[in-house]
Amino acid sequence: MQEYDFSQMPTVSDHVFTAKLQKPEYLKDDWIEPKQREYTSKEHNIWDQLYRR
């Protein structure tokens, strides 16, 4: 398996659009949120339906 360096954008042709993301202040360097928000039962139901497909 090849190791990837995700800290930099890969070199791509001029035909590819890329947008640099701004990391929110509250995220650490790994971009993982400290705690996810609580989801409503309606939101859970939507994901349950999508995964059943």
N, C-alpha and C positions, 0 to 999 in steps of 0.2 A: 504494500500500500504506500502511496506517495504522500509525503508530508506537504501541507500547504501553509503558506504564510498569509493569514487572513488580516494582517495588520496593514497591508497595502493593497491597492487596487491592482489587478493584473493589467498587463499591456494589451489593449484591444485596438481594433481598427477604428478609423474615424466614423464609420457607419454605425457604431454602437453607442447608444446614449447611456451615460452613467451619471448618477447624482450622489454627491458626497453627503453622507448622513451626519447630522450633528448629534453627538451623544448627549443625552440629558445629564444635568449635573449630578442627579442622585444615583446614577448607575456607576458601577465600578468598571475597571478596564475590560472585564469579560462580558460586559453589556447585559448581565443577568440582573433582573429586577430583584430587589431585596425581598419583596412580598407581593404576590399577585393580588389583585382586587377580588372581592367576592362577586361571583356571578349569580344572576337570578335564575330561577328554575326555567324561565322562558329561554334564556340564553343556553342553558345546559340542554334543553330539549332540541334546539336548533342543531347543536353539535352532534347530539345523539342521532338525529335524522340523517345528517350528512355522512356520518361514519357507517350507518347501516346500509348505505347505497353500495 
